[in-house]
């Protein structure tokens, strides 16, 4: 696996749609790596998003 993921790969990694991924990215919930016009996602940032999204139900 490459160090940086394309949007489809990142969406699959999170088990969400690409549209949901873009919405989360647009509101600043998920970090991106920009290289000119290309946007990529670092798996470490996706793991951090997962950790922050975890909740405890009591």
N, C-alpha and C positions, 0 to 999 in steps of 0.2 A: 504494500500500500504506500502511496505517495505521502509525503509529509503534510501537504496541503490538499484539501478536498474541494472538488467542484460542488456547486449547489445541489445537484442531484445526489451526489455521494453523501454530502452532509445531511440532507433530508433523510436519506435511508439510514444513516448512522443514528439519527434521533427518532426514527420511526414516525416521521411527520411528513406532510406534503411540502413540496417546494414553496407553495404559496404561503403556508404557515411559517416556513423558514424565513422567507423574505419579509413577512410582516414582523417577525421577531427581530430581524436585523434592522429594519427601518425604525423601530421604536427603541433601539439600542440595547436590547436584551441579549443579543449574541454578537460577539466581536467578529470582525472580518479583517482579512488581509487584502489590501488593494495594491495592485501592480498595474498602473495605467488604468485601462478600462476593465481589466480582469478583477474579479472578486473571488477570493478563496477563503476557506474556513480551516482553522487549525484544530485538529482533534482535541488538543489540550483545552482550548477555549470551549469546545462543545461539552467536554467532560465537566468543566467548571459550571456551565449552564445547567447541566443535569443536577449537580450537587446543590446549586442554589435553588433549583425548582423542587427539591425534595421537601416534603412536609410531614410532620408527625400528627397523626389523628389520635386524639385521646378520648 
